[in-house]
Amino acid sequence: MADESVKTEGTSEAPAASTPSAPPQRREGGPREGGPRGDRGPRPGGSGRDGGRKFFRRKKVCKFCVEKIDAVDYKDVRLLGQFVAESGKIVPRRLTGVCTPHQRRLSDAIKQARNIALLPFASAR
């Protein structure tokens, strides 16, 4: 029995030493097949290389440049309201399409209108 206990101790140590040095096995064993997403296929609603565009995005043009508005008036609440979100935030120019100089004037006019209570600072939840 003493010989058996020595044997089991020796055999249990040998596999433990070889396990950490072996690299972890892949689940499927080998390179992926079926493209970057594997066998899952293309993403739903995504525009892949093979799929066509769902809509044509028009280039945004500055409303102030088109209508030749030089000064943005802080008293024109209807005009300023188009560039303020429902939450009260100023909409960024990448969404509105306003050019940089007019966006600066627009943000100043919105801030002026807020200070004299023509526009709200935040939404009235």
C-alpha positions as CSV (number, residue, x, y, z in Angstrom):
1,M,0.0,0.0,0.0
2,A,2.8,2.3,0.8
3,D,4.2,1.6,-2.7
4,E,0.8,2.5,-4.3
5,S,0.5,5.8,-2.4
6,V,4.0,6.7,-3.7
7,K,3.0,5.7,-7.2
8,T,-0.1,7.8,-7.2
9,E,1.7,10.8,-5.9
10,G,4.3,10.5,-8.7
11,T,1.7,10.1,-11.4
12,S,-0.3,13.0,-10.2
13,E,2.7,15.4,-10.3
14,A,3.7,14.5,-13.9
15,P,0.5,15.6,-15.7
16,A,0.3,18.8,-13.6
17,A,3.8,19.8,-14.9
18,S,2.9,19.2,-18.5
19,T,-0.5,21.0,-18.5
20,P,0.7,24.7,-18.0
21,S,3.3,24.4,-20.8
22,A,0.8,23.2,-23.4
23,P,-0.9,26.0,-25.3
24,P,-4.7,26.3,-24.9
25,Q,-6.7,24.4,-27.5
26,R,-9.1,26.2,-29.8
27,R,-12.7,25.2,-29.7
28,E,-13.0,24.3,-33.4
29,G,-9.3,23.8,-34.0
30,G,-8.1,25.7,-37.1
31,P,-8.6,29.0,-38.9
32,R,-12.0,30.6,-39.0
33,E,-14.1,29.9,-42.0
34,G,-16.9,32.0,-43.6
35,G,-15.5,35.5,-43.4
36,P,-14.9,37.9,-40.5
37,R,-18.2,37.0,-38.8
38,G,-17.7,33.3,-39.1
39,D,-20.9,31.3,-40.0
40,R,-23.2,34.0,-38.6
41,G,-23.6,35.8,-41.9
42,P,-23.8,39.6,-42.5
43,R,-25.1,42.0,-39.9
44,P,-28.8,42.9,-40.1
45,G,-29.4,46.4,-41.5
46,G,-25.7,47.0,-42.0
47,S,-24.4,48.3,-45.3
48,G,-21.8,45.8,-46.4
49,R,-19.6,45.9,-49.5
50,D,-22.0,43.7,-51.4
51,G,-25.2,45.5,-50.3
52,G,-26.6,48.7,-51.8
53,R,-27.3,51.9,-49.9
54,K,-30.7,52.2,-48.4
55,F,-30.9,56.0,-49.0
56,F,-29.0,58.8,-50.5
57,R,-27.6,61.3,-48.0
58,R,-27.7,64.8,-49.4
59,K,-24.9,67.2,-48.6
60,K,-26.1,69.6,-46.0
61,V,-25.9,73.3,-46.9
62,C,-25.9,76.2,-44.5
63,K,-29.4,77.7,-44.2
64,F,-28.0,81.1,-43.5
65,C,-25.7,81.1,-46.5
66,V,-28.4,79.9,-48.8
67,E,-30.9,82.5,-47.6
68,K,-28.2,85.1,-47.4
69,I,-28.8,85.9,-43.8
70,D,-25.8,87.9,-42.5
71,A,-26.8,88.6,-38.9
72,V,-28.5,85.9,-36.7
73,D,-31.0,87.8,-34.6
74,Y,-31.5,86.7,-31.0
75,K,-35.1,87.9,-31.0
76,D,-36.1,85.6,-33.9
77,V,-37.3,82.7,-31.6
78,R,-38.8,80.7,-34.5
79,L,-35.5,80.6,-36.4
80,L,-33.5,79.8,-33.3
81,G,-35.9,77.1,-32.2
82,Q,-35.0,75.0,-35.2
83,F,-31.4,74.7,-33.9
84,V,-32.3,73.8,-30.3
85,A,-33.2,70.2,-29.4
86,E,-36.3,69.4,-27.3
87,S,-34.0,68.8,-24.3
88,G,-32.7,72.4,-24.7
89,K,-29.3,71.6,-26.1
90,I,-27.9,73.4,-29.1
91,V,-27.9,71.0,-32.1
92,P,-24.3,70.5,-33.4
93,R,-23.4,71.7,-36.9
94,R,-22.7,68.2,-38.2
95,L,-26.4,67.5,-37.8
96,T,-27.8,70.9,-38.9
97,G,-25.4,71.5,-41.8
98,V,-24.7,75.1,-40.7
99,C,-21.3,76.5,-41.6
100,T,-18.7,77.3,-38.9
101,P,-19.0,81.1,-38.8
102,H,-22.8,80.9,-38.7
103,Q,-22.8,78.2,-36.1
104,R,-20.8,80.5,-33.8
105,R,-23.2,83.4,-34.3
106,L,-26.1,81.1,-33.9
107,S,-24.9,79.7,-30.6
108,D,-24.3,83.3,-29.3
109,A,-27.8,84.3,-30.3
110,I,-29.3,81.2,-28.6
111,K,-27.4,82.0,-25.4
112,Q,-28.6,85.6,-25.6
113,A,-32.2,84.5,-26.1
114,R,-31.9,82.2,-23.1
115,N,-30.6,84.9,-20.9
116,I,-33.6,87.2,-21.6
117,A,-36.0,84.2,-21.3
118,L,-37.0,83.9,-25.0
119,L,-35.7,80.3,-25.1
120,P,-35.6,77.8,-22.3
121,F,-32.4,76.6,-20.8
122,A,-33.8,73.1,-20.5
123,S,-36.9,71.2,-21.4
124,A,-40.0,71.4,-19.2
125,R,-40.4,67.7,-18.5
